[in-house]
Amino acid sequence: MNLTLKPASGLSGSALKVIAMISMVIDHIALYLMEHGTVLYETMRCIGRIAFPVFAFLIAEGFIHTRSRYRYFFTLLGFAVISEIPWYMLNGADGTHNVMFTLALGMATLMVLENLLQRSLIQGFLWTLGMAGLASWLGVDYEWRGILVIVIFYLFKEYGDSFPYSRGMQFFCTFALMIHYGVIGTIIACMILYLYNGTRGFVQGSIAKYGFYAFYPIHILLINLYMKY
């Protein structure tokens, strides 16, 4: 008798990546190429608010499941540095830095936080607060809120059993932080994350993995070229 495994329902990590990337592109097209203040512009920016909570969630998931956290961190940092060139071409010297730096700082926060929490909650809190402050001082995308959202996803994933109604609290905290950037988009992001089924999905192998990383600087560069030509 042949037995087939039923595919897991919901969204895989790979599906979340695709959703976040599409949302990000829609957001950047509206921000840089559309007339501001129109209904279409506002709708596209609303859709764009889905991206960061999903990326933040994937960073926390990746931190927990990766086989090499240092390699994960330096990969994020390396692509952040690469992305800074098209980011600067697009935004100029406005004091801001691309979101890959936010994700790299979030990863660095978790790497130290994990050890600190085994010794002292206060030390872990102060470290997180310091890294959030650093993100704001550096001017990375989403600033301190971005770091805190990544930490929240990690804490509720790793210590969820210690919190009553942990999943509801996780999304409530995320909503409270991300509402600053848009209510509807944040709600949709939380709904999408609720559908996560815990599987890795179709992104397998180094080529596909690094292709997702490379997509970020490439799409910024293409927007910049379109604006100029």
C-alpha positions as CSV (number, residue, x, y, z in Angstrom):
1,M,0.0,0.0,0.0
2,N,1.4,3.4,-1.0
3,L,1.3,6.1,1.6
4,T,1.7,9.8,0.7
5,L,2.3,12.5,3.2
6,K,-0.3,15.3,3.2
7,P,1.4,18.6,2.6
8,A,1.4,20.9,5.7
9,S,-1.4,23.4,5.5
10,G,-0.6,27.1,5.9
11,L,2.4,29.1,4.7
12,S,6.0,27.9,4.7
13,G,9.0,30.0,5.5
14,S,9.7,30.3,1.8
15,A,6.2,31.5,1.1
16,L,6.6,34.1,3.8
17,K,9.8,35.3,2.1
18,V,8.1,35.7,-1.2
19,I,5.2,37.6,0.4
20,A,7.6,39.9,2.2
21,M,9.6,40.6,-1.0
22,I,6.5,41.4,-3.1
23,S,5.2,43.7,-0.4
24,M,8.6,45.4,-0.1
25,V,8.8,46.0,-3.9
26,I,5.2,47.4,-4.0
27,D,6.1,49.7,-1.1
28,H,9.3,51.0,-2.8
29,I,7.6,51.5,-6.2
30,A,5.0,53.6,-4.5
31,L,7.5,55.6,-2.4
32,Y,9.9,56.4,-5.2
33,L,7.9,56.2,-8.4
34,M,4.3,57.1,-7.6
35,E,2.6,60.4,-7.0
36,H,2.3,60.8,-3.3
37,G,-1.1,61.4,-1.7
38,T,-3.2,59.5,-4.2
39,V,-5.4,56.5,-3.4
40,L,-3.2,54.2,-5.3
41,Y,-0.1,55.5,-3.5
42,E,-1.7,55.0,-0.1
43,T,-3.0,51.5,-1.0
44,M,0.5,50.4,-2.2
45,R,2.2,51.8,0.9
46,C,-0.4,50.0,3.1
47,I,0.5,46.7,1.4
48,G,4.2,47.6,1.9
49,R,3.8,47.6,5.6
50,I,3.4,43.9,5.5
51,A,7.1,43.3,4.7
52,F,9.1,44.2,7.8
53,P,7.1,42.2,10.4
54,V,7.5,39.2,8.2
55,F,11.2,39.7,7.7
56,A,11.7,40.3,11.4
57,F,9.8,37.0,12.1
58,L,12.1,35.2,9.7
59,I,15.2,36.5,11.4
60,A,14.0,35.2,14.7
61,E,13.1,31.8,13.1
62,G,16.5,31.7,11.3
63,F,18.4,32.5,14.5
64,I,16.8,29.6,16.3
65,H,17.2,27.0,13.5
66,T,20.4,28.0,11.6
67,R,23.4,25.8,11.9
68,S,25.8,28.7,12.0
69,R,24.7,32.0,13.6
70,Y,27.9,33.7,12.9
71,R,27.7,32.9,9.2
72,Y,24.0,34.1,9.2
73,F,25.1,37.4,10.8
74,F,28.0,38.1,8.5
75,T,25.8,37.2,5.5
76,L,23.3,39.8,6.6
77,L,26.0,42.3,7.3
78,G,27.7,41.7,4.0
79,F,24.6,42.2,2.0
80,A,23.8,45.3,4.1
81,V,27.1,46.8,3.1
82,I,26.5,45.9,-0.6
83,S,23.0,47.3,-0.4
84,E,24.2,50.6,1.0
85,I,25.6,51.6,-2.4
86,P,22.3,51.5,-4.3
87,W,20.6,52.8,-1.2
88,Y,22.9,55.9,-1.2
89,M,22.3,56.3,-4.9
90,L,18.5,56.4,-4.3
91,N,18.3,58.4,-1.0
92,G,21.5,60.4,-0.9
93,A,23.2,61.4,2.3
94,D,20.0,61.6,4.3
95,G,21.4,59.9,7.4
96,T,19.4,56.7,6.9
97,H,20.7,53.2,6.2
98,N,19.0,50.2,4.5
99,V,16.9,47.6,6.3
100,M,19.5,44.9,5.9
101,F,21.5,46.7,8.6
102,T,18.4,46.5,10.9
103,L,18.2,42.8,10.3
104,A,21.9,42.3,11.0
105,L,21.7,44.3,14.2
106,G,18.6,42.3,15.2
107,M,20.6,39.1,14.7
108,A,23.5,40.5,16.7
109,T,21.1,41.4,19.5
110,L,19.8,37.9,19.7
111,M,23.2,36.3,19.7
112,V,24.2,38.1,22.9
113,L,20.7,38.2,24.4
114,E,20.4,34.4,24.4
115,N,23.5,34.1,26.7
116,L,22.5,37.1,28.9
117,L,19.0,35.7,29.6
118,Q,20.6,32.6,31.2
119,R,22.2,34.8,33.8
120,S,20.1,37.9,34.3
121,L,16.8,39.3,32.9
122,I,18.0,42.8,33.7
123,Q,21.2,42.4,31.7
124,G,19.2,41.0,28.8
125,F,16.8,44.0,29.0
126,L,19.6,46.5,29.1
127,W,21.4,44.9,26.2
128,T,18.2,45.0,24.1
129,L,17.5,48.6,25.1
130,G,21.1,49.5,24.1
131,M,20.9,47.8,20.7
132,A,17.6,49.5,20.0
133,G,19.2,52.8,20.9
134,L,22.1,52.1,18.6
135,A,19.7,51.3,15.7
136,S,18.0,54.7,16.2
137,W,21.4,56.5,16.5
138,L,22.7,54.9,13.3
139,G,19.5,55.7,11.4
140,V,18.8,52.2,10.2
141,D,15.3,51.5,8.7
142,Y,12.7,51.0,11.4
143,E,15.2,52.1,14.0
144,W,14.5,50.9,17.6
145,R,11.1,49.5,16.8
146,G,12.7,47.1,14.3
147,I,15.1,45.6,16.9
148,L,12.3,45.2,19.5
149,V,10.0,43.4,17.0
150,I,12.8,40.9,16.2
151,V,13.5,40.3,19.9
152,I,9.7,39.9,20.6
153,F,9.4,37.2,18.0
154,Y,12.4,35.4,19.4
155,L,11.3,35.5,23.0
156,F,7.8,34.2,22.3
157,K,9.1,31.5,20.0
158,E,11.8,30.3,22.4
159,Y,10.0,30.9,25.7
160,G,6.4,30.8,24.5
161,D,5.4,28.1,27.0
162,S,6.3,30.4,29.8
163,F,3.8,33.0,28.7
164,P,0.0,32.5,28.9
165,Y,-1.7,33.2,25.5
166,S,1.8,33.6,24.1
167,R,0.8,33.8,20.4
168,G,-1.9,36.4,21.0
169,M,0.6,38.5,23.1
170,Q,3.2,38.1,20.4
171,F,1.0,39.7,17.8
172,F,-0.3,42.3,20.2
173,C,3.2,43.5,21.0
174,T,4.1,43.5,17.3
175,F,1.0,45.4,16.4
176,A,1.7,48.0,19.2
177,L,5.2,48.6,17.7
178,M,4.4,48.5,14.0
179,I,1.2,50.5,14.2
180,H,3.4,53.6,13.9
181,Y,3.9,52.6,10.2
182,G,0.3,51.7,9.4
183,V,-2.6,49.9,11.0
184,I,-4.0,47.9,8.2
185,G,-0.7,46.6,6.9
186,T,0.4,45.6,10.4
187,I,-2.9,43.7,10.9
188,I,-2.5,41.9,7.5
189,A,1.1,41.0,8.4
190,C,0.0,39.5,11.7
191,M,-2.7,37.5,9.9
192,I,-0.1,36.2,7.4
193,L,2.3,35.2,10.2
194,Y,-0.5,33.3,12.0
195,L,-0.7,31.0,9.0
196,Y,3.0,30.0,9.3
197,N,3.2,26.2,9.4
198,G,6.8,25.9,10.7
199,T,8.2,24.3,7.5
200,R,11.1,25.6,5.5
201,G,9.4,25.4,2.1
202,F,10.8,25.4,-1.4
203,V,13.9,27.6,-0.9
204,Q,16.6,25.0,-0.8
205,G,20.3,25.3,-1.5
206,S,22.8,28.1,-1.5
207,I,21.8,29.6,-4.9
208,A,18.2,30.1,-3.9
209,K,19.1,31.3,-0.5
210,Y,21.6,33.9,-1.6
211,G,19.4,34.9,-4.5
212,F,16.8,36.1,-1.9
213,Y,19.5,38.2,-0.2
214,A,20.7,39.6,-3.5
215,F,17.2,40.6,-4.5
216,Y,17.2,43.5,-2.1
217,P,20.1,45.5,-3.5
218,I,19.2,44.5,-7.1
219,H,15.6,45.9,-6.8
220,I,16.9,49.1,-5.2
221,L,19.4,49.5,-8.1
222,L,16.7,48.9,-10.7
223,I,14.4,51.5,-9.1
224,N,17.3,54.0,-9.1
225,L,18.1,53.3,-12.8
226,Y,14.4,53.7,-13.8
227,M,14.2,57.1,-12.0
228,K,17.3,58.3,-13.9
229,Y,16.5,56.9,-17.4
